[in-house]
Amino acid sequence: MSTLLGRRVLLRPLTRQDFAAWQQVRRRNRERLRRWEPQPIAGRPDIGEDQRAFAERCNARRRERQHGTGYGFGVFINKRFHGEMNLSSIQRGPFQSCYVGYWIDEAVAGNGYTPEALVVATRFAFEDLGLHRLQVAIVPRNTASLRVVEKLGLRYEGLAKRYVEINGVWEDHYRFAITEEEWRMRCEELITRWIAPQPVAAQSQVSHRG
């Protein structure tokens, strides 16, 4: 089971044992996340409330990892679950690409955990999976997600009209990407800024600032 480490975050696949933590965080963020996610499929149980459905989701993610078509990770901060970072729709052959989706618990938002987790996942995509292209699609009014890609300097590729169904509406999405060539040029900068251990002097300055 792949475990990826950042400076403050740990990414690992979710298991059925994570259900209680998942349920607590999803309940707390239910209304906020509803604005950014597809509508649940009618007739299917709510994975945030049904432990069996959550276990089936974990099994589906495990099969994706086995087939190399997707890699889903829970985002853990101080050993507690606080969100997800997912590499999905992995295509090999001439594409060698994937999409990235993420969400973070509002209780810890604004602390740079999501861009850190995205750099960790990007490094995994290029250096471990050997992919060539990573793409992110964001609803234009989702300013929090836009700040994440802006902080990392992902390349803007344009507006995709009525791109994905979100909460029952076909929403436009801004599209951002980074390629393996761009990663090689920028990886030292991104790793140093977001996931390499901070020098002792920098840690001391942070602690003095509170």
C-alpha positions as CSV (number, residue, x, y, z in Angstrom):
1,M,0.0,0.0,0.0
2,S,1.6,3.2,-1.2
3,T,2.3,5.8,1.5
4,L,3.6,9.2,0.4
5,L,5.1,11.7,2.8
6,G,5.3,15.5,2.6
7,R,6.6,18.0,5.1
8,R,3.4,17.9,7.2
9,V,1.0,15.7,5.3
10,L,0.8,11.9,4.8
11,L,-1.0,10.5,1.8
12,R,-2.2,6.9,1.9
13,P,-5.1,4.8,0.4
14,L,-8.2,4.7,2.6
15,T,-9.3,1.4,4.1
16,R,-12.6,0.4,5.6
17,Q,-11.1,1.1,9.1
18,D,-11.1,4.8,8.1
19,F,-14.9,5.0,7.9
20,A,-15.5,6.7,11.3
21,A,-13.0,9.5,10.5
22,W,-14.3,9.8,6.9
23,Q,-17.9,10.1,8.2
24,Q,-17.0,12.7,10.7
25,V,-15.2,14.9,8.3
26,R,-17.7,14.5,5.5
27,R,-20.6,15.3,7.7
28,R,-18.9,18.5,8.9
29,N,-18.2,19.5,5.3
30,R,-21.3,18.2,3.6
31,E,-22.9,21.5,2.6
32,R,-19.7,23.1,1.4
33,L,-18.6,20.1,-0.7
34,R,-22.0,19.6,-2.3
35,R,-21.3,22.8,-4.4
36,W,-18.2,21.2,-6.0
37,E,-19.1,17.5,-6.5
38,P,-21.4,15.5,-8.8
39,Q,-24.8,14.6,-7.5
40,P,-25.0,11.1,-5.9
41,I,-26.4,8.5,-8.2
42,A,-30.0,7.9,-7.4
43,G,-30.7,4.6,-5.6
44,R,-27.1,4.2,-4.4
45,P,-26.3,4.4,-0.7
46,D,-24.5,7.4,0.7
47,I,-20.8,6.4,1.3
48,G,-20.6,9.0,4.0
49,E,-23.4,7.2,6.0
50,D,-23.2,3.6,4.9
51,Q,-20.2,1.7,6.1
52,R,-20.6,-1.1,3.5
53,A,-20.8,1.4,0.6
54,F,-17.6,3.0,2.0
55,A,-15.9,-0.4,2.1
56,E,-16.9,-1.1,-1.5
57,R,-15.5,2.3,-2.5
58,C,-12.2,1.4,-0.8
59,N,-12.2,-2.0,-2.7
60,A,-12.9,-0.2,-6.0
61,R,-9.9,2.1,-5.4
62,R,-7.7,-0.9,-4.5
63,R,-8.7,-2.5,-7.9
64,E,-7.8,0.8,-9.7
65,R,-4.3,0.7,-8.1
66,Q,-3.9,-2.9,-9.1
67,H,-4.8,-2.1,-12.7
68,G,-2.8,1.1,-12.7
69,T,-5.9,3.2,-13.7
70,G,-6.2,5.3,-10.5
71,Y,-4.5,6.1,-7.2
72,G,-6.7,7.5,-4.5
73,F,-5.2,8.9,-1.3
74,G,-6.6,10.1,2.0
75,V,-4.8,13.2,3.3
76,F,-3.7,12.9,6.9
77,I,-2.4,15.7,9.1
78,N,-1.0,14.8,12.5
79,K,-2.2,11.2,11.8
80,R,-5.8,12.4,11.4
81,F,-7.9,12.2,8.2
82,H,-8.7,15.6,6.7
83,G,-9.3,15.2,2.9
84,E,-8.5,13.4,-0.3
85,M,-6.0,13.7,-3.2
86,N,-6.9,11.5,-6.2
87,L,-5.1,10.6,-9.4
88,S,-7.8,9.3,-11.7
89,S,-8.5,8.3,-15.3
90,I,-4.9,7.3,-15.9
91,Q,-4.3,6.7,-19.6
92,R,-1.2,5.0,-20.9
93,G,-0.2,4.5,-24.5
94,P,0.5,7.8,-26.3
95,F,-1.3,9.9,-23.6
96,Q,0.5,8.9,-20.3
97,S,-1.8,11.3,-18.5
98,C,-4.1,11.6,-15.5
99,Y,-6.6,14.0,-13.8
100,V,-6.2,15.2,-10.3
101,G,-9.1,15.9,-7.9
102,Y,-8.8,17.0,-4.3
103,W,-10.8,18.4,-1.3
104,I,-9.7,19.4,2.2
105,D,-11.5,19.7,5.5
106,E,-12.6,23.3,6.1
107,A,-11.3,22.9,9.7
108,V,-7.7,22.9,8.4
109,A,-8.1,24.9,5.1
110,G,-5.9,27.9,4.5
111,N,-2.7,26.4,5.9
112,G,-1.1,25.2,2.7
113,Y,-1.9,21.5,3.2
114,T,-3.6,21.1,-0.2
115,P,-0.8,22.5,-2.3
116,E,1.7,20.5,-0.3
117,A,-0.3,17.3,-0.9
118,L,-0.7,18.2,-4.6
119,V,3.1,18.5,-5.0
120,V,3.5,15.1,-3.2
121,A,1.0,13.5,-5.6
122,T,2.6,15.2,-8.7
123,R,6.0,13.9,-7.7
124,F,4.5,10.4,-7.4
125,A,2.8,10.7,-10.8
126,F,5.9,11.7,-12.7
127,E,8.7,10.0,-10.8
128,D,7.0,6.7,-9.7
129,L,4.2,6.2,-12.3
130,G,6.2,7.6,-15.2
131,L,3.3,9.7,-16.5
132,H,3.8,12.6,-18.9
133,R,0.9,14.9,-18.1
134,L,-1.2,15.8,-15.1
135,Q,-4.4,17.8,-15.4
136,V,-6.7,19.7,-13.0
137,A,-10.1,21.0,-13.9
138,I,-11.8,23.6,-11.6
139,V,-15.1,25.4,-11.6
140,P,-14.4,29.1,-12.1
141,R,-16.2,30.2,-8.9
142,N,-14.2,27.7,-6.8
143,T,-11.7,30.3,-5.6
144,A,-10.2,28.1,-3.0
145,S,-9.2,25.4,-5.5
146,L,-7.9,28.1,-7.9
147,R,-5.6,29.4,-5.2
148,V,-4.0,25.9,-5.0
149,V,-3.0,25.7,-8.6
150,E,-2.0,29.4,-8.6
151,K,0.3,28.8,-5.7
152,L,2.0,26.0,-7.6
153,G,2.1,27.9,-10.9
154,L,0.3,25.2,-12.9
155,R,-0.1,26.3,-16.5
156,Y,-3.6,27.6,-17.5
157,E,-4.9,25.9,-20.7
158,G,-8.3,27.5,-21.1
159,L,-12.0,27.2,-20.4
160,A,-13.9,24.0,-21.1
161,K,-17.6,24.8,-21.5
162,R,-20.1,22.6,-19.7
163,Y,-17.3,20.2,-18.9
164,V,-18.5,18.2,-15.8
165,E,-21.8,17.7,-14.1
166,I,-21.6,19.4,-10.6
167,N,-24.5,19.1,-8.2
168,G,-26.9,18.5,-11.1
169,V,-25.6,21.3,-13.4
170,W,-23.2,21.0,-16.4
171,E,-20.5,23.5,-15.2
172,D,-17.7,25.3,-17.1
173,H,-14.2,24.4,-15.8
174,Y,-10.9,26.1,-16.0
175,R,-8.2,23.6,-17.1
176,F,-4.7,23.6,-15.7
177,A,-1.8,21.2,-16.5
178,I,1.8,20.3,-15.9
179,T,4.0,18.0,-18.0
180,E,6.9,15.9,-17.1
181,E,9.2,18.3,-18.8
182,E,7.9,21.2,-16.8
183,W,8.2,19.1,-13.6
184,R,11.8,18.4,-14.3
185,M,12.5,22.1,-14.7
186,R,10.5,23.1,-11.6
187,C,10.7,20.0,-9.3
188,E,13.6,21.4,-7.1
189,E,11.7,24.7,-6.6
190,L,8.4,23.0,-5.7
191,I,9.9,20.3,-3.5
192,T,12.0,22.8,-1.6
193,R,9.1,25.1,-1.1
194,W,6.5,22.6,-0.2
195,I,7.7,19.2,1.0
196,A,11.5,19.3,1.9
197,P,12.2,19.5,5.6
198,Q,12.6,23.1,6.7
199,P,15.9,24.3,8.0
200,V,16.1,24.6,11.8
201,A,16.4,28.4,11.5
202,A,13.2,28.6,9.4
203,Q,11.3,26.4,11.9
204,S,12.4,28.7,14.7
205,Q,11.1,31.8,12.9
206,V,7.8,30.1,12.3
207,S,7.4,29.2,16.0
208,H,8.3,32.7,17.1
209,R,5.6,34.1,14.8
210,G,3.0,31.8,16.4
